[in-house]
Amino acid sequence: MPSFKCKDVGMNCPFEAEAKTEGELMTKIATHAAQAHGMTTVPADMMTKIKGAIKK
Ligand SMILES: [Zn+2]
């Protein structure tokens, strides 16, 4: 199952998420990024980091 830890992209944040699919996981991450980090849009370089940090 794909999983993601916010601290793996250099955030000082305990958030962890997992989902059945990478697409579903990205949605969870985007929601978290907006609510917890004020990122209403995720910059392309952060998106690259997030994709690199997702464990499959
Ligand atoms: Zn976070």
PDB file of the backbone (N, CA, C, O) and the ligand in Angstrom, with CONECT records:
HET     ZN  A 101       1
ATOM      1  N   MET A   1       0.852  -1.198   0.000  1.00  0.00           N
ATOM      2  CA  MET A   1       0.000   0.000   0.000  1.00  0.00           C
ATOM      3  C   MET A   1       0.887   1.247   0.000  1.00  0.00           C
ATOM      4  O   MET A   1       1.796   1.345   0.824  1.00  0.00           O
ATOM      5  N   PRO A   2       0.646   2.198  -0.900  1.00  0.00           N
ATOM      6  CA  PRO A   2       1.487   3.400  -0.911  1.00  0.00           C
ATOM      7  C   PRO A   2       1.352   4.175   0.403  1.00  0.00           C
ATOM      8  O   PRO A   2       0.250   4.330   0.929  1.00  0.00           O
ATOM      9  N   SER A   3       2.473   4.657   0.924  1.00  0.00           N
ATOM     10  CA  SER A   3       2.416   5.434   2.159  1.00  0.00           C
ATOM     11  C   SER A   3       3.363   6.619   2.071  1.00  0.00           C
ATOM     12  O   SER A   3       4.287   6.645   1.258  1.00  0.00           O
ATOM     13  N   PHE A   4       3.109   7.592   2.925  1.00  0.00           N
ATOM     14  CA  PHE A   4       3.849   8.847   2.883  1.00  0.00           C
ATOM     15  C   PHE A   4       4.006   9.396   4.294  1.00  0.00           C
ATOM     16  O   PHE A   4       3.075   9.348   5.097  1.00  0.00           O
ATOM     17  N   LYS A   5       5.204   9.922   4.590  1.00  0.00           N
ATOM     18  CA  LYS A   5       5.430  10.610   5.863  1.00  0.00           C
ATOM     19  C   LYS A   5       5.874  12.033   5.553  1.00  0.00           C
ATOM     20  O   LYS A   5       6.797  12.261   4.772  1.00  0.00           O
ATOM     21  N   CYS A   6       5.199  12.973   6.180  1.00  0.00           N
ATOM     22  CA  CYS A   6       5.509  14.380   5.929  1.00  0.00           C
ATOM     23  C   CYS A   6       6.976  14.685   6.254  1.00  0.00           C
ATOM     24  O   CYS A   6       7.611  15.473   5.553  1.00  0.00           O
ATOM     25  N   LYS A   7       7.513  14.076   7.298  1.00  0.00           N
ATOM     26  CA  LYS A   7       8.895  14.393   7.661  1.00  0.00           C
ATOM     27  C   LYS A   7       9.901  13.940   6.598  1.00  0.00           C
ATOM     28  O   LYS A   7      11.027  14.436   6.564  1.00  0.00           O
ATOM     29  N   ASP A   8       9.506  13.009   5.736  1.00  0.00           N
ATOM     30  CA  ASP A   8      10.393  12.568   4.654  1.00  0.00           C
ATOM     31  C   ASP A   8      10.611  13.637   3.587  1.00  0.00           C
ATOM     32  O   ASP A   8      11.531  13.522   2.777  1.00  0.00           O
ATOM     33  N   VAL A   9       9.772  14.681   3.577  1.00  0.00           N
ATOM     34  CA  VAL A   9      10.015  15.793   2.657  1.00  0.00           C
ATOM     35  C   VAL A   9      10.552  17.008   3.408  1.00  0.00           C
ATOM     36  O   VAL A   9      10.511  18.131   2.905  1.00  0.00           O
ATOM     37  N   GLY A  10      11.057  16.768   4.620  1.00  0.00           N
ATOM     38  CA  GLY A  10      11.728  17.836   5.353  1.00  0.00           C
ATOM     39  C   GLY A  10      10.809  18.684   6.218  1.00  0.00           C
ATOM     40  O   GLY A  10      11.220  19.725   6.730  1.00  0.00           O
ATOM     41  N   MET A  11       9.560  18.239   6.383  1.00  0.00           N
ATOM     42  CA  MET A  11       8.629  18.978   7.228  1.00  0.00           C
ATOM     43  C   MET A  11       8.786  18.522   8.678  1.00  0.00           C
ATOM     44  O   MET A  11       9.003  17.340   8.946  1.00  0.00           O
ATOM     45  N   ASN A  12       8.674  19.461   9.601  1.00  0.00           N
ATOM     46  CA  ASN A  12       8.672  19.129  11.018  1.00  0.00           C
ATOM     47  C   ASN A  12       7.228  18.847  11.409  1.00  0.00           C
ATOM     48  O   ASN A  12       6.557  19.688  12.007  1.00  0.00           O
ATOM     49  N   CYS A  13       6.762  17.650  11.061  1.00  0.00           N
ATOM     50  CA  CYS A  13       5.334  17.346  11.112  1.00  0.00           C
ATOM     51  C   CYS A  13       5.164  15.837  11.241  1.00  0.00           C
ATOM     52  O   CYS A  13       5.813  15.080  10.519  1.00  0.00           O
ATOM     53  N   PRO A  14       4.291  15.385  12.159  1.00  0.00           N
ATOM     54  CA  PRO A  14       4.128  13.943  12.392  1.00  0.00           C
ATOM     55  C   PRO A  14       3.148  13.260  11.449  1.00  0.00           C
ATOM     56  O   PRO A  14       2.853  12.078  11.625  1.00  0.00           O
ATOM     57  N   PHE A  15       2.636  13.979  10.449  1.00  0.00           N
ATOM     58  CA  PHE A  15       1.606  13.417   9.565  1.00  0.00           C
ATOM     59  C   PHE A  15       2.118  12.212   8.773  1.00  0.00           C
ATOM     60  O   PHE A  15       3.197  12.238   8.181  1.00  0.00           O
ATOM     61  N   GLU A  16       1.302  11.160   8.788  1.00  0.00           N
ATOM     62  CA  GLU A  16       1.562   9.977   7.958  1.00  0.00           C
ATOM     63  C   GLU A  16       0.260   9.591   7.283  1.00  0.00           C
ATOM     64  O   GLU A  16      -0.816   9.743   7.862  1.00  0.00           O
ATOM     65  N   ALA A  17       0.356   9.093   6.060  1.00  0.00           N
ATOM     66  CA  ALA A  17      -0.860   8.681   5.368  1.00  0.00           C
ATOM     67  C   ALA A  17      -0.572   7.436   4.548  1.00  0.00           C
ATOM     68  O   ALA A  17       0.558   7.208   4.115  1.00  0.00           O
ATOM     69  N   GLU A  18      -1.610   6.632   4.342  1.00  0.00           N
ATOM     70  CA  GLU A  18      -1.515   5.552   3.377  1.00  0.00           C
ATOM     71  C   GLU A  18      -2.860   5.406   2.691  1.00  0.00           C
ATOM     72  O   GLU A  18      -3.896   5.791   3.232  1.00  0.00           O
ATOM     73  N   ALA A  19      -2.830   4.847   1.497  1.00  0.00           N
ATOM     74  CA  ALA A  19      -4.061   4.688   0.723  1.00  0.00           C
ATOM     75  C   ALA A  19      -3.890   3.509  -0.218  1.00  0.00           C
ATOM     76  O   ALA A  19      -2.784   3.008  -0.422  1.00  0.00           O
ATOM     77  N   LYS A  20      -5.001   3.078  -0.785  1.00  0.00           N
ATOM     78  CA  LYS A  20      -4.966   1.916  -1.682  1.00  0.00           C
ATOM     79  C   LYS A  20      -4.196   2.218  -2.966  1.00  0.00           C
ATOM     80  O   LYS A  20      -3.511   1.353  -3.512  1.00  0.00           O
ATOM     81  N   THR A  21      -4.321   3.462  -3.437  1.00  0.00           N
ATOM     82  CA  THR A  21      -3.664   3.837  -4.688  1.00  0.00           C
ATOM     83  C   THR A  21      -2.858   5.113  -4.486  1.00  0.00           C
ATOM     84  O   THR A  21      -3.106   5.876  -3.552  1.00  0.00           O
ATOM     85  N   GLU A  22      -1.895   5.334  -5.368  1.00  0.00           N
ATOM     86  CA  GLU A  22      -1.072   6.531  -5.264  1.00  0.00           C
ATOM     87  C   GLU A  22      -1.923   7.791  -5.481  1.00  0.00           C
ATOM     88  O   GLU A  22      -1.691   8.820  -4.846  1.00  0.00           O
ATOM     89  N   GLY A  23      -2.915   7.698  -6.389  1.00  0.00           N
ATOM     90  CA  GLY A  23      -3.791   8.838  -6.640  1.00  0.00           C
ATOM     91  C   GLY A  23      -4.580   9.252  -5.407  1.00  0.00           C
ATOM     92  O   GLY A  23      -4.728  10.436  -5.104  1.00  0.00           O
ATOM     93  N   GLU A  24      -5.089   8.224  -4.695  1.00  0.00           N
ATOM     94  CA  GLU A  24      -5.844   8.470  -3.468  1.00  0.00           C
ATOM     95  C   GLU A  24      -4.933   9.079  -2.392  1.00  0.00           C
ATOM     96  O   GLU A  24      -5.324   9.971  -1.640  1.00  0.00           O
ATOM     97  N   LEU A  25      -3.704   8.555  -2.355  1.00  0.00           N
ATOM     98  CA  LEU A  25      -2.732   9.071  -1.395  1.00  0.00           C
ATOM     99  C   LEU A  25      -2.404  10.536  -1.689  1.00  0.00           C
ATOM    100  O   LEU A  25      -2.324  11.350  -0.769  1.00  0.00           O
ATOM    101  N   MET A  26      -2.215  10.869  -2.955  1.00  0.00           N
ATOM    102  CA  MET A  26      -1.914  12.256  -3.332  1.00  0.00           C
ATOM    103  C   MET A  26      -3.041  13.196  -2.895  1.00  0.00           C
ATOM    104  O   MET A  26      -2.787  14.326  -2.478  1.00  0.00           O
ATOM    105  N   THR A  27      -4.287  12.722  -2.992  1.00  0.00           N
ATOM    106  CA  THR A  27      -5.419  13.537  -2.548  1.00  0.00           C
ATOM    107  C   THR A  27      -5.336  13.802  -1.051  1.00  0.00           C
ATOM    108  O   THR A  27      -5.545  14.927  -0.595  1.00  0.00           O
ATOM    109  N   LYS A  28      -5.024  12.742  -0.282  1.00  0.00           N
ATOM    110  CA  LYS A  28      -4.881  12.900   1.171  1.00  0.00           C
ATOM    111  C   LYS A  28      -3.749  13.868   1.502  1.00  0.00           C
ATOM    112  O   LYS A  28      -3.877  14.709   2.392  1.00  0.00           O
ATOM    113  N   ILE A  29      -2.634  13.737   0.770  1.00  0.00           N
ATOM    114  CA  ILE A  29      -1.485  14.605   1.017  1.00  0.00           C
ATOM    115  C   ILE A  29      -1.839  16.059   0.691  1.00  0.00           C
ATOM    116  O   ILE A  29      -1.495  16.973   1.440  1.00  0.00           O
ATOM    117  N   ALA A  30      -2.532  16.260  -0.438  1.00  0.00           N
ATOM    118  CA  ALA A  30      -2.906  17.625  -0.848  1.00  0.00           C
ATOM    119  C   ALA A  30      -3.827  18.260   0.196  1.00  0.00           C
ATOM    120  O   ALA A  30      -3.681  19.437   0.526  1.00  0.00           O
ATOM    121  N   THR A  31      -4.784  17.468   0.716  1.00  0.00           N
ATOM    122  CA  THR A  31      -5.695  17.972   1.748  1.00  0.00           C
ATOM    123  C   THR A  31      -4.916  18.347   3.003  1.00  0.00           C
ATOM    124  O   THR A  31      -5.140  19.408   3.586  1.00  0.00           O
ATOM    125  N   HIS A  32      -4.002  17.473   3.417  1.00  0.00           N
ATOM    126  CA  HIS A  32      -3.178  17.748   4.585  1.00  0.00           C
ATOM    127  C   HIS A  32      -2.304  18.982   4.368  1.00  0.00           C
ATOM    128  O   HIS A  32      -2.193  19.829   5.255  1.00  0.00           O
ATOM    129  N   ALA A  33      -1.691  19.082   3.202  1.00  0.00           N
ATOM    130  CA  ALA A  33      -0.795  20.213   2.907  1.00  0.00           C
ATOM    131  C   ALA A  33      -1.558  21.539   2.987  1.00  0.00           C
ATOM    132  O   ALA A  33      -1.029  22.538   3.474  1.00  0.00           O
ATOM    133  N   ALA A  34      -2.807  21.538   2.503  1.00  0.00           N
ATOM    134  CA  ALA A  34      -3.619  22.753   2.552  1.00  0.00           C
ATOM    135  C   ALA A  34      -3.989  23.111   3.985  1.00  0.00           C
ATOM    136  O   ALA A  34      -3.881  24.266   4.396  1.00  0.00           O
ATOM    137  N   GLN A  35      -4.438  22.083   4.760  1.00  0.00           N
ATOM    138  CA  GLN A  35      -4.931  22.347   6.108  1.00  0.00           C
ATOM    139  C   GLN A  35      -3.805  22.627   7.092  1.00  0.00           C
ATOM    140  O   GLN A  35      -3.910  23.539   7.912  1.00  0.00           O
ATOM    141  N   ALA A  36      -2.730  21.850   7.017  1.00  0.00           N
ATOM    142  CA  ALA A  36      -1.678  21.941   8.028  1.00  0.00           C
ATOM    143  C   ALA A  36      -0.567  22.895   7.627  1.00  0.00           C
ATOM    144  O   ALA A  36       0.080  23.490   8.488  1.00  0.00           O
ATOM    145  N   HIS A  37      -0.338  23.048   6.326  1.00  0.00           N
ATOM    146  CA  HIS A  37       0.822  23.826   5.886  1.00  0.00           C
ATOM    147  C   HIS A  37       0.440  25.037   5.031  1.00  0.00           C
ATOM    148  O   HIS A  37       1.316  25.749   4.540  1.00  0.00           O
ATOM    149  N   GLY A  38      -0.849  25.269   4.854  1.00  0.00           N
ATOM    150  CA  GLY A  38      -1.287  26.437   4.105  1.00  0.00           C
ATOM    151  C   GLY A  38      -0.916  26.412   2.635  1.00  0.00           C
ATOM    152  O   GLY A  38      -0.890  27.453   1.979  1.00  0.00           O
ATOM    153  N   MET A  39      -0.624  25.205   2.107  1.00  0.00           N
ATOM    154  CA  MET A  39      -0.261  25.074   0.684  1.00  0.00           C
ATOM    155  C   MET A  39      -1.525  24.806  -0.127  1.00  0.00           C
ATOM    156  O   MET A  39      -1.898  23.652  -0.335  1.00  0.00           O
ATOM    157  N   THR A  40      -2.172  25.850  -0.576  1.00  0.00           N
ATOM    158  CA  THR A  40      -3.398  25.618  -1.347  1.00  0.00           C
ATOM    159  C   THR A  40      -3.064  25.027  -2.711  1.00  0.00           C
ATOM    160  O   THR A  40      -3.852  24.274  -3.283  1.00  0.00           O
ATOM    161  N   THR A  41      -1.893  25.377  -3.221  1.00  0.00           N
ATOM    162  CA  THR A  41      -1.386  24.660  -4.394  1.00  0.00           C
ATOM    163  C   THR A  41      -0.005  24.131  -4.009  1.00  0.00           C
ATOM    164  O   THR A  41       0.763  24.811  -3.328  1.00  0.00           O
ATOM    165  N   VAL A  42       0.294  22.923  -4.448  1.00  0.00           N
ATOM    166  CA  VAL A  42       1.584  22.321  -4.120  1.00  0.00           C
ATOM    167  C   VAL A  42       2.572  22.687  -5.240  1.00  0.00           C
ATOM    168  O   VAL A  42       2.341  22.348  -6.400  1.00  0.00           O
ATOM    169  N   PRO A  43       3.666  23.374  -4.900  1.00  0.00           N
ATOM    170  CA  PRO A  43       4.641  23.740  -5.939  1.00  0.00           C
ATOM    171  C   PRO A  43       5.251  22.515  -6.611  1.00  0.00           C
ATOM    172  O   PRO A  43       5.367  21.458  -5.991  1.00  0.00           O
ATOM    173  N   ALA A  44       5.636  22.651  -7.861  1.00  0.00           N
ATOM    174  CA  ALA A  44       6.141  21.517  -8.645  1.00  0.00           C
ATOM    175  C   ALA A  44       7.339  20.836  -7.978  1.00  0.00           C
ATOM    176  O   ALA A  44       7.445  19.610  -7.999  1.00  0.00           O
ATOM    177  N   ASP A  45       8.246  21.634  -7.381  1.00  0.00           N
ATOM    178  CA  ASP A  45       9.414  21.002  -6.750  1.00  0.00           C
ATOM    179  C   ASP A  45       9.013  20.194  -5.521  1.00  0.00           C
ATOM    180  O   ASP A  45       9.617  19.164  -5.224  1.00  0.00           O
ATOM    181  N   MET A  46       7.977  20.671  -4.797  1.00  0.00           N
ATOM    182  CA  MET A  46       7.475  19.909  -3.647  1.00  0.00           C
ATOM    183  C   MET A  46       6.774  18.640  -4.118  1.00  0.00           C
ATOM    184  O   MET A  46       6.896  17.589  -3.488  1.00  0.00           O
ATOM    185  N   MET A  47       6.045  18.737  -5.220  1.00  0.00           N
ATOM    186  CA  MET A  47       5.374  17.570  -5.790  1.00  0.00           C
ATOM    187  C   MET A  47       6.394  16.483  -6.143  1.00  0.00           C
ATOM    188  O   MET A  47       6.159  15.299  -5.906  1.00  0.00           O
ATOM    189  N   THR A  48       7.524  16.901  -6.711  1.00  0.00           N
ATOM    190  CA  THR A  48       8.592  15.953  -7.046  1.00  0.00           C
ATOM    191  C   THR A  48       9.131  15.282  -5.777  1.00  0.00           C
ATOM    192  O   THR A  48       9.358  14.072  -5.756  1.00  0.00           O
ATOM    193  N   LYS A  49       9.333  16.081  -4.718  1.00  0.00           N
ATOM    194  CA  LYS A  49       9.818  15.530  -3.439  1.00  0.00           C
ATOM    195  C   LYS A  49       8.823  14.546  -2.873  1.00  0.00           C
ATOM    196  O   LYS A  49       9.201  13.473  -2.401  1.00  0.00           O
ATOM    197  N   ILE A  50       7.537  14.910  -2.917  1.00  0.00           N
ATOM    198  CA  ILE A  50       6.485  14.049  -2.368  1.00  0.00           C
ATOM    199  C   ILE A  50       6.473  12.713  -3.122  1.00  0.00           C
ATOM    200  O   ILE A  50       6.431  11.647  -2.508  1.00  0.00           O
ATOM    201  N   LYS A  51       6.511  12.781  -4.450  1.00  0.00           N
ATOM    202  CA  LYS A  51       6.485  11.542  -5.234  1.00  0.00           C
ATOM    203  C   LYS A  51       7.685  10.673  -4.918  1.00  0.00           C
ATOM    204  O   LYS A  51       7.579   9.447  -4.879  1.00  0.00           O
ATOM    205  N   GLY A  52       8.846  11.316  -4.688  1.00  0.00           N
ATOM    206  CA  GLY A  52      10.059  10.572  -4.334  1.00  0.00           C
ATOM    207  C   GLY A  52       9.973   9.941  -2.952  1.00  0.00           C
ATOM    208  O   GLY A  52      10.629   8.937  -2.677  1.00  0.00           O
ATOM    209  N   ALA A  53       9.149  10.546  -2.074  1.00  0.00           N
ATOM    210  CA  ALA A  53       9.066  10.072  -0.683  1.00  0.00           C
ATOM    211  C   ALA A  53       7.989   9.013  -0.486  1.00  0.00           C
ATOM    212  O   ALA A  53       7.939   8.374   0.565  1.00  0.00           O
ATOM    213  N   ILE A  54       7.130   8.818  -1.477  1.00  0.00           N
ATOM    214  CA  ILE A  54       6.071   7.816  -1.349  1.00  0.00           C
ATOM    215  C   ILE A  54       6.666   6.411  -1.420  1.00  0.00           C
ATOM    216  O   ILE A  54       7.390   6.061  -2.352  1.00  0.00           O
ATOM    217  N   LYS A  55       6.330   5.617  -0.392  1.00  0.00           N
ATOM    218  CA  LYS A  55       6.788   4.225  -0.381  1.00  0.00           C
ATOM    219  C   LYS A  55       5.655   3.347  -0.896  1.00  0.00           C
ATOM    220  O   LYS A  55       4.505   3.466  -0.473  1.00  0.00           O
ATOM    221  N   LYS A  56       6.016   2.456  -1.826  1.00  0.00           N
ATOM    222  CA  LYS A  56       4.974   1.635  -2.441  1.00  0.00           C
ATOM    223  C   LYS A  56       4.924   0.239  -1.824  1.00  0.00           C
ATOM    224  O   LYS A  56       4.102  -0.585  -2.225  1.00  0.00           O
TER     225      LYS A  56
HETATM  226 ZN    ZN A 101       2.584  17.834   7.325  1.00  0.00          ZN2+
END
